[in-house]
Amino acid sequence: MSDRNDDVLFFAGLVLGAIVGGAAAALLTPQSGPQIREQVAERGLELKNRADDAVQRAQQVANQAVAKVQATAQDLIKKPDDDLVSGGGGI
């Protein structure tokens, strides 16, 4: 019987704590629900825009790197290989 009373008291304390916690949160929240939702939506859009900007910058850097590698590769293809012509030298 004592275990049952302990369980009931625990459950009652849990429910009372949830009610008190909810009331405290409602009283201490500086903004209303719609204001908070609007603020979260605005912050989400801001973060999305920042992410889009970062992706665009990364694509530009990658495109520049690819162009540089392609130009270097073309230069190497056009340049006669001095080592092969002169007999491989250096070893």
trRosetta pair geometry for C-beta under 8 A, 3 or more apart (Angstrom, degrees):
i j d omega theta_ij theta_ji phi_ij phi_ji
1 4 5.7 -53 -156 33 38 112
1 5 6.6 37 149 -17 67 104
2 5 5.7 -53 -150 36 36 112
2 6 6.3 38 151 -21 67 104
3 6 5.6 -53 -148 35 33 113
3 7 6.4 34 152 -20 65 104
4 7 5.7 -52 -149 34 32 112
4 8 6.4 31 153 -17 65 105
5 8 5.7 -54 -146 38 32 110
5 9 6.2 32 155 -18 66 107
6 9 5.7 -55 -145 39 30 111
6 10 6.2 33 154 -22 64 106
7 10 5.7 -52 -147 35 30 112
7 11 6.3 27 155 -16 64 107
8 11 5.8 -55 -146 39 30 109
8 12 6.1 31 154 -20 65 108
9 12 5.6 -53 -143 38 30 112
9 13 6.2 31 155 -19 64 106
10 13 5.8 -57 -150 37 29 111
10 14 6.3 32 151 -22 64 106
11 14 5.5 -51 -148 34 33 115
11 15 6.4 29 155 -15 66 104
12 15 5.9 -54 -147 39 30 108
12 16 6.1 28 155 -16 65 110
13 16 5.7 -54 -140 42 30 110
13 17 6.0 34 157 -22 64 108
14 17 5.8 -55 -146 36 26 112
14 18 6.5 27 154 -19 61 105
15 18 5.7 -53 -149 34 31 111
15 19 6.4 30 153 -18 65 106
16 19 5.7 -54 -148 36 32 111
16 20 6.2 28 155 -15 67 108
17 20 5.8 -55 -141 41 30 107
17 21 5.9 31 157 -20 65 110
18 21 5.7 -55 -142 39 27 112
18 22 6.2 29 157 -19 63 107
19 22 5.9 -55 -148 37 27 110
19 23 6.3 25 155 -16 63 108
20 23 5.8 -55 -147 39 30 110
20 24 6.2 31 154 -20 65 107
21 24 5.7 -54 -145 37 29 110
21 25 6.3 30 155 -19 64 106
22 25 5.7 -55 -146 36 30 111
22 26 6.3 29 155 -18 65 106
23 26 5.7 -55 -147 36 31 110
23 27 6.3 23 157 -13 66 110
24 27 5.9 -61 -145 42 29 106
24 28 5.8 8 164 -4 67 119
25 28 6.2 -67 -133 48 24 98
25 29 6.0 39 164 -43 64 103
26 29 6.2 -41 -141 11 24 115
29 32 7.8 105 118 -92 119 26
29 36 7.7 -49 -178 -54 122 137
31 35 4.0 -117 176 93 114 130
31 36 5.2 144 97 -56 118 82
31 39 7.2 52 113 -9 168 140
32 35 4.8 94 55 9 74 106
32 36 7.1 -142 95 -6 37 89
33 36 5.8 -59 -147 36 29 109
33 37 6.3 27 157 -18 66 106
34 37 5.6 -52 -144 37 33 112
34 38 6.3 35 156 -20 66 105
35 38 5.7 -54 -149 36 30 112
35 39 6.3 30 152 -19 64 107
36 39 5.6 -55 -147 37 32 112
36 40 6.3 33 153 -19 66 105
37 40 5.7 -54 -147 37 31 111
37 41 6.3 31 154 -19 65 106
38 41 5.7 -55 -148 37 30 111
38 42 6.3 30 153 -18 65 106
39 42 5.8 -52 -146 36 31 111
39 43 6.3 30 155 -18 64 107
40 43 5.7 -55 -146 39 30 111
40 44 6.3 36 153 -23 64 106
41 44 5.6 -53 -149 34 30 115
41 45 6.6 30 154 -17 64 103
42 45 5.8 -54 -151 36 32 109
42 46 6.4 33 151 -20 65 106
43 46 5.5 -52 -148 36 33 115
43 47 6.3 32 154 -17 66 105
44 47 5.8 -55 -147 38 30 108
44 48 6.3 33 152 -21 64 106
45 48 5.5 -52 -146 35 33 114
45 49 6.4 33 154 -19 65 104
46 49 5.8 -55 -151 36 30 110
46 50 6.4 29 152 -17 64 106
47 50 5.6 -52 -146 37 34 112
47 51 6.3 36 153 -20 65 105
48 51 5.7 -55 -149 36 30 111
48 52 6.4 33 152 -20 65 104
49 52 5.6 -51 -147 35 33 113
49 53 6.4 35 153 -19 64 104
50 53 5.6 -52 -150 35 33 113
50 54 6.4 33 152 -19 65 105
51 54 5.6 -53 -148 36 33 112
51 55 6.4 35 152 -20 65 104
52 55 5.7 -54 -149 35 32 112
52 56 6.4 32 153 -19 64 105
53 56 5.7 -55 -149 36 31 111
53 57 6.4 30 154 -17 65 105
54 57 5.8 -53 -148 37 32 110
54 58 6.3 33 153 -19 65 107
55 58 5.7 -55 -147 38 31 112
55 59 6.3 33 153 -20 65 105
56 59 5.7 -53 -148 35 31 111
56 60 6.5 33 153 -20 64 104
57 60 5.6 -53 -150 34 33 113
57 61 6.4 31 153 -17 66 105
58 61 5.8 -53 -147 38 32 110
58 62 6.2 32 154 -18 65 108
59 62 5.6 -55 -144 40 31 111
59 63 6.1 32 156 -20 66 106
60 63 5.8 -54 -145 37 29 110
60 64 6.3 29 155 -18 63 106
61 64 5.8 -55 -148 37 30 111
61 65 6.4 30 153 -20 64 106
62 65 5.7 -54 -147 36 31 111
62 66 6.3 32 154 -19 65 105
63 66 5.7 -52 -146 36 32 111
63 67 6.3 32 154 -19 65 105
64 67 5.7 -53 -147 36 31 111
64 68 6.3 31 154 -20 64 106
65 68 5.7 -54 -148 36 31 111
65 69 6.3 29 154 -17 65 106
66 69 5.8 -56 -147 38 31 109
66 70 6.2 31 154 -19 65 107
67 70 5.7 -54 -145 38 30 112
67 71 6.3 30 155 -20 65 106
68 71 5.8 -53 -146 36 30 110
68 72 6.3 28 154 -17 64 107
69 72 5.7 -55 -147 39 31 110
69 73 6.2 33 154 -20 65 107
70 73 5.6 -54 -146 37 30 112
70 74 6.3 31 155 -19 64 105
71 74 5.7 -53 -148 36 30 111
71 75 6.4 33 151 -20 63 105
72 75 5.6 -53 -149 35 33 113
72 76 6.4 31 153 -18 65 105
73 76 5.7 -55 -148 37 32 110
73 77 6.4 33 153 -21 65 105
74 77 5.6 -53 -146 35 33 112
74 78 6.3 26 157 -14 66 109
75 78 6.0 -60 -145 42 29 106
75 79 6.0 29 157 -24 66 112
76 79 5.7 -52 -137 34 29 111
80 85 6.5 30 152 -32 114 137
81 84 4.3 45 105 14 117 111
81 85 6.6 153 91 -14 65 88
82 85 5.7 -62 -146 41 34 109
82 86 5.8 11 165 -3 72 116
83 86 6.4 -67 -138 48 23 96
83 88 5.6 40 168 -127 88 33
83 89 6.0 -126 -135 44 74 88
83 90 7.0 -43 -125 12 112 124
84 88 6.9 33 -102 -72 37 64
86 89 5.3 -9 109 -19 116 120
88 91 6.6 -32 139 18 105 113
